[in-house]
Amino acid sequence: MADRHRPCGPAAMSVAGAATVSLPSWSEPDQAFVAEVPELEGCMADGTTQGDALRNVETAIDEWIETAGALGREIPKPKGRLLHA
């Protein structure tokens, strides 16, 4: 099912110098590409294409930060570095 949140593969990239996002990889169970944000626990998104997954994870990051702020939780500073190659 597309546009759900689920963990994915290890390759990673920095998006616009912000949070590190895993390069979207194909998830057979979800039948979708999935991207994860290791710096933000549980933050991930998927899409029907790799580009969709990256666009969707940007929304997931915004929502994660907004929710953490509303709950008074610590928001980690972006590392913006390659975690895995």
C-alpha positions in Angstrom: 0.0 0.0 0.0 1.5 3.3 -1.0 2.0 6.4 1.2 2.3 4.5 4.4 5.2 4.8 6.9 7.6 1.8 7.2 11.4 1.2 7.7 13.6 0.7 4.7 17.2 0.2 3.5 20.5 1.6 4.7 21.6 4.0 2.0 21.3 7.6 3.1 21.6 11.1 1.8 21.3 14.6 3.2 18.3 16.6 1.9 19.1 20.3 1.4 21.6 20.2 4.3 18.9 19.2 6.7 18.0 15.8 8.2 19.6 12.7 6.8 17.1 10.6 4.8 17.6 7.1 3.6 17.6 6.7 -0.2 14.2 5.2 -1.0 14.3 1.5 -1.5 11.7 -0.9 -2.7 9.6 -2.6 0.0 8.0 -5.7 -1.4 5.5 -6.0 1.5 4.3 -2.5 0.9 4.7 -2.5 -2.9 6.2 1.0 -2.6 9.5 2.9 -2.2 10.3 3.7 1.4 12.5 6.5 2.9 13.4 6.8 6.6 14.9 9.6 8.7 17.2 7.9 11.2 17.7 11.1 13.2 14.0 11.3 14.0 12.9 8.0 15.6 10.0 6.4 13.7 10.0 9.1 11.0 9.5 7.5 7.6 7.3 7.6 4.5 6.7 5.8 1.2 5.5 6.5 -2.3 4.9 4.9 -5.6 8.2 6.2 -7.0 11.5 7.2 -5.3 10.6 10.8 -5.9 7.2 10.4 -4.3 8.8 8.8 -1.2 11.3 11.7 -0.9 8.5 14.3 -1.2 6.4 12.4 1.3 9.2 12.1 3.8 9.6 15.9 3.7 6.0 16.1 5.0 6.7 13.4 7.5 9.7 15.4 8.8 7.6 18.5 9.2 4.8 16.6 11.0 7.3 14.8 13.3 8.9 18.1 14.3 5.5 19.8 14.8 4.2 16.9 17.0 7.4 16.7 19.0 7.3 20.4 19.7 3.6 20.3 20.7 4.4 17.5 23.1 7.5 19.3 24.5 9.9 16.7 23.3 13.4 17.4 22.3 13.9 18.0 18.6 17.4 16.8 17.5 19.5 19.2 15.4 20.0 17.9 11.9 23.3 16.2 11.3 22.9 16.4 7.5 25.6 13.7 6.9 25.9 10.5 5.0 25.2 7.6 7.4 25.6 4.7 5.0 26.8 4.2 1.5 
